[in-house]
Amino acid sequence: MLDNKLLPVTFFECNIKSDVFNAWVEQDIIPKLPKVAIVDMDNATCNKQQGTKELIKNRGFKLEYLTIY
């Protein structure tokens, strides 16, 4: 949520690998975030790749993961 509104969701009709996920984060999600933001992700494998972590943290955002369920 951002300003009490949900960010648009992108649907993929295929398995997502980290390169596709990172491109989506970089090109679609990050430009919509305010300068100060916390990015919460689930524990999917593609979310925990080093490249994903660096992409988010290098832009100055805090990265947190949901508790394992």
Helices and strands as residue ranges (DSSP letters): H 18-24, I 25-29, G 30-32, E 38-41, G 45-48, H 50-57, E 62-65
